[in-house]
């Protein structure tokens, strides 16, 4: 099956991340990155437009113009959400460690709502958001994202939190 994927990115960093992924996938599939003009059009009479395009090209139009019928494929990638909870007897003892942990992960602070802080980060496996909240003596991490990045971050947080809790007993 052959697909045309259209990605509307906003930043060059997003394009570079996608280029990296395409490079990895080129070993698993036949990928042609289009470095030409791509036109997505909905019309009943495509022949008139094709005729106009061909009349403006030099050389053999059969080599320069390819036309495909396209049907949108609905994305079926679910948002992955993992929650980690830890019993922490003293909120003040963990504040500094949480700042260290988020910096170590490369997470950027976004905002706070009440006692919940939200961070975002990028891994080679995907983008994640982390919400960190403290209620009574329970510290909660909610990790959301797509792909393997969520599991990667969960494992790193869990490992560091277990070390911290062991060390503070």
N, C-alpha and C positions, 0 to 999 in steps of 0.2 A: 504494500500500500504506500502511496506517495502522498505527502502532506506539504502544504505551504503554511508556515507559521509566521504570523505577523506580530512583532513585539514592539510596543510603543514605550520606549524608555525615556526618562526625563534627564538623566545625568550620565556623563561619560563613564562613571564608575559602574553603573548598572550594565552598560554595553560591554565593558571589559569583563565583568563577571560572566556574562552570557557567552562572550567569545571564548573564555576559558572552558566553560561547560561544553560548547560546541567542539572545541579541540579534543576534549576527552571523548566525546561521543563519536568523533570521526573514526575511531578504531572499532566501534560497534555497529555503525550504520553508514550508508552512503549519504553523505551530507554535502550539499552544494550551497555555500553561502552566497546569496545573490548580491553581486556588486554592480548591479545594473539598475535601471529604473523599474520599479514595481508599481503597478497600477491596479487597484482593486475597484471594480466598477459593477454596479447593478444596472442592467439595461436589458431590453428585449432585443435590440438590434446591435450586436457587437461588431458585425461586419463593416458597418460604416466607419466606426472608430478605427478598426484594424486597417482598413483601406487608407484612411488619413495618415496613420502612423507610417505605414509602408511607403507611401508616396513621399515622405520626408527623409527617408534613410538612403544612404549610399551603399552600394554593394548588394549582396544577395540577401533579400529580406527573409528568406527561409531560414537562414542561419542566425538572423538577428532577432526575430520575433517568435516567441512561443506563447501560446494561449492555452490556459487550463480552466476548466470549470471548477469552481471552488464551492465547497459546502462547509459551513462552520461546524466544528466539532466542539461540543460543550465540554468544558474542562470538568473533570470529576476528581479533582485532587482535594481531599478534605483538609480543613485546618486541624492541625494536631495540637492538643493541649494536654500538658502534664502538670500535676500539682505535687509539690514536695512539702512535707510538714516536719518541723523539728520542735521539740520541747526545749525552750531556753528559759532558765529561771530568772535571768536578769537582762532586761532590754539594753541597758547601758553598756554591758560587757560586749555586746555584739555589734554595736554601731560602727566602730572602727574597722572591724573585720569585714563587715558588709561592703564598706567603701573599698577596702583592699580587694575583695573578691570581684566586685564589679569592674574595677580597673584591670585586674588580672585577666578577666574574660574579654576585655575590650569593649565593654558595654557603655553606651552613652546615656546619661540621664536625660529623660524627656520631661516628666512632670510628676507632681504629687497630688493625690486626692486623699485628704485626711492622713491616715497613717500608712497609706500605700504609695510606694514609689515605683515609677515605671521607667524601665530602661529598654534600649534597643541595641542589637548587635548583629554583626554579620560574621558568618563562618564560611569556610569553603563549601559547606554542605547546605547553606541557606541562611536566610534572615530570621531572627527570633525577637520576640519581645518578652521581657521578664517583669512581672509585677511582684514586688516584695512587700509583704505586710506583716505586722506584728500585732497580735491580739491576745491580751492577757499574757500567757507564757508560751504561746505557739507562734513560731516564725513560719510563714508560708511563702513559697515561691510558686508562681504560676508562669509556666513557660509555654508560649504559643508560637507557631510558625508552620512552615511547609517543609516537607522532606526530612532528611536525616539530621539537620541542624538541631532540632528540638531534642533528640536523644543524646546528641553529643554534648549539648549544654547541660542537660539533666545530669548526665554522668559526671561531668566536671564539677558541678555545684554539689552533688551528693557526696563525692569523694572529699572535697574540701570541707564541707560542713561536718562530716563524720570525724575528720582529723581535728577540727576546731572543738567539737563537743568532747572528744576524747581528751584533748589537751586541757580543757577547762574543768574537768572533773576533779 
